[in-house]
Amino acid sequence: MRLQWTDSITGAVGYLVVHTLRAGLATGGTRMRAGCTLSEVEDLARGMADKTATFDLPVGGAKGGIDFDPKDPRAVDVLERFCEAMRPWLDSHWVTAEDLGVPQHLIDEIFAKLGLGQSYHAAINRADDPAATLARVRSGLNAAVEGGFLLGDVIGGYGVAHACLAAAVWWGRSPAQTTVAIQGVGTMGGAAAYYLHEAGMQVTTVADAAGTLHCADGLDVPALLALRDGYGEIDRSRLPEGIEQLPRTAILSSDVDILVPAAISYAITPDNSFDIRARIIVEAANAATTPEAEAMLAARGVPVVPDFVANAGAVAWAWWLLLGQVDDTPENSFDRLRTVMHSKVAQLLAAWADAGRTPRETGHRWADDPSPVSSPVVIP
Ligand SMILES: NC(=O)c1ccc[n+]([C@@H]2O[C@H](COP(=O)([O-])OP(=O)(O)OC[C@H]3O[C@@H](n4cnc5c(N)ncnc54)[C@H](O)[C@@H]3O)[C@@H](O)[C@H]2O)c1
């Protein structure tokens, strides 16, 4: 189902694509970026369906996208009018969340303003006691974790970090012997960088929309993250000593073991795939690698751990929280996601090494065979 909306005030165009409804529900974040297209939102909705199937979540895939600059002072009002226009879907069928250009706290504030409580409203509304479920979800999302972060903001990036750590385990390397470059240091890339640095991996290069930052000895990730603004951009005027500043696209040709695209979709294309020097790509961004580029990388022996496994911790955790399978104790959430991610990535890479099957192909086999969903879904 494809819905197109035009904002009567700014002319901004927004899209909702529902790929699959399972038991009447679909899930997927809402992104805002200048240049967002319907076909991009279609790809993302399909990817969400792959994620929910791969992680056996009782919900289908959807996605929202708005073609508008999130830094424009009118952006919050545009997002609010989009949500208002999508209200019938948001009320009953579409569980949305943060995505590129739209932080969770902002979308939650808009839902509260519209009288819809919180962005998981369509699922919460089905609970026997919606007020209690809303309180549980809020306390999970806002649970404080180390580093001064909130659990809901870092859990997706934590999953990406463990997809990278699982790759290192597979090579038989310690984190300290492994280098990584991360494109994007917002919600996903920032958290992935934080947990990789914490695990001892050498984060030598990161990029944001303003450019690439590099230090061969490893960046001081917490110090850089502390310099971010609300859009995930690092303040260049306060950079620590010893950091080299490079053009934005330089991140892709970083001489590292692992490259994590964690910003825009279609970051890796046939035009730049030969620039990539990493041994493996772990997709934190949705649809980060075009199919043609992925085929070219596979031919060069570079596997891509696909978005619908590597970054699916964000949606899987949201549903574990909704279903009451995790609570606001961060250790429970981290333990569960770490175990699942290591197991899935180990299987993907084993199939790549043993059967020459790309990780995406293996992942699609899992997604094509999801567990049956009981109807109605019980949200405690
Ligand atoms: N936030 C989530 O819960 C979530 C979950 C799963 C997947 N994702 C995907 O992860 C990606 C990033 O989402 P996010 O929520 O972290 O976004 P965000 O808005 O929080 O951060 C985006 C980051 O990318 C940087 N960036 C933007 N354009 C860039 C460019 N051309 N080159 C280099 N860096 C650039 C920004 O400066 C910022 O650091 C998206 O593809 C999104 O779909 C997000």
The ligand as a MOL file (V3000), in Angstrom:
LIG
                    3D

  0  0  0     0  0            999 V3000
M  V30 BEGIN CTAB
M  V30 COUNTS 44 48 0 0 0
M  V30 BEGIN ATOM
M  V30 1 N 17.4550 5.1990 14.3580 0
M  V30 2 C 17.0880 3.9410 14.2930 0
M  V30 3 O 16.4530 3.4030 15.2150 0
M  V30 4 C 17.4530 3.1150 13.1010 0
M  V30 5 C 17.1850 1.7430 13.1330 0
M  V30 6 C 17.5630 0.9380 12.0780 0
M  V30 7 C 18.1850 1.5330 10.9830 0
M  V30 8 N 18.4240 2.8720 10.9550 0 CHG=1
M  V30 9 C 19.1020 3.4130 9.7720 0
M  V30 10 O 20.3690 3.9190 10.1510 0
M  V30 11 C 20.6900 5.0410 9.3120 0
M  V30 12 C 21.0200 6.2320 10.1910 0
M  V30 13 O 19.8770 6.5280 10.9880 0
M  V30 14 P 20.0250 7.3700 12.3260 0
M  V30 15 O 18.7150 7.2720 13.0250 0
M  V30 16 O 21.2820 6.9920 13.0190 0 CHG=-1
M  V30 17 O 20.1810 8.8380 11.7240 0
M  V30 18 P 20.6350 10.1670 12.4500 0
M  V30 19 O 19.8810 11.2620 11.7850 0
M  V30 20 O 20.5820 10.0320 13.9230 0
M  V30 21 O 22.2080 10.2900 12.0690 0
M  V30 22 C 22.6500 10.3440 10.7500 0
M  V30 23 C 24.1670 10.5190 10.7360 0
M  V30 24 O 24.6250 10.4110 9.3770 0
M  V30 25 C 25.3870 11.5810 9.0440 0
M  V30 26 N 25.2550 11.8070 7.6090 0
M  V30 27 C 24.1670 12.2480 6.9280 0
M  V30 28 N 24.4570 12.2900 5.6110 0
M  V30 29 C 25.7260 11.8490 5.4750 0
M  V30 30 C 26.5920 11.6600 4.3770 0
M  V30 31 N 26.2040 11.9150 3.1230 0
M  V30 32 N 27.8440 11.1910 4.6000 0
M  V30 33 C 28.2600 10.9180 5.8530 0
M  V30 34 N 27.4810 11.0600 6.9420 0
M  V30 35 C 26.2400 11.5460 6.7440 0
M  V30 36 C 24.8110 12.6690 9.9330 0
M  V30 37 O 25.7110 13.7800 10.0460 0
M  V30 38 C 24.6430 11.8890 11.2350 0
M  V30 39 O 25.8870 11.7260 11.8710 0
M  V30 40 C 19.4920 5.2460 8.3970 0
M  V30 41 O 19.7220 4.5760 7.1840 0
M  V30 42 C 18.3650 4.5800 9.1400 0
M  V30 43 O 17.3590 4.1340 8.2570 0
M  V30 44 C 18.0770 3.6750 11.9950 0
M  V30 END ATOM
M  V30 BEGIN BOND
M  V30 1 1 1 2
M  V30 2 2 2 3
M  V30 3 1 2 4
M  V30 4 1 4 5
M  V30 5 2 4 44
M  V30 6 2 5 6
M  V30 7 1 6 7
M  V30 8 2 7 8
M  V30 9 1 8 9
M  V30 10 1 8 44
M  V30 11 1 9 10
M  V30 12 1 9 42
M  V30 13 1 10 11
M  V30 14 1 11 12
M  V30 15 1 11 40
M  V30 16 1 12 13
M  V30 17 1 13 14
M  V30 18 2 14 15
M  V30 19 1 14 16
M  V30 20 1 14 17
M  V30 21 1 17 18
M  V30 22 2 18 19
M  V30 23 1 18 20
M  V30 24 1 18 21
M  V30 25 1 21 22
M  V30 26 1 22 23
M  V30 27 1 23 24
M  V30 28 1 23 38
M  V30 29 1 24 25
M  V30 30 1 25 26
M  V30 31 1 25 36
M  V30 32 1 26 27
M  V30 33 1 26 35
M  V30 34 2 27 28
M  V30 35 1 28 29
M  V30 36 1 29 30
M  V30 37 2 29 35
M  V30 38 1 30 31
M  V30 39 2 30 32
M  V30 40 1 32 33
M  V30 41 2 33 34
M  V30 42 1 34 35
M  V30 43 1 36 37
M  V30 44 1 36 38
M  V30 45 1 38 39
M  V30 46 1 40 41
M  V30 47 1 40 42
M  V30 48 1 42 43
M  V30 END BOND
M  V30 END CTAB
M  END
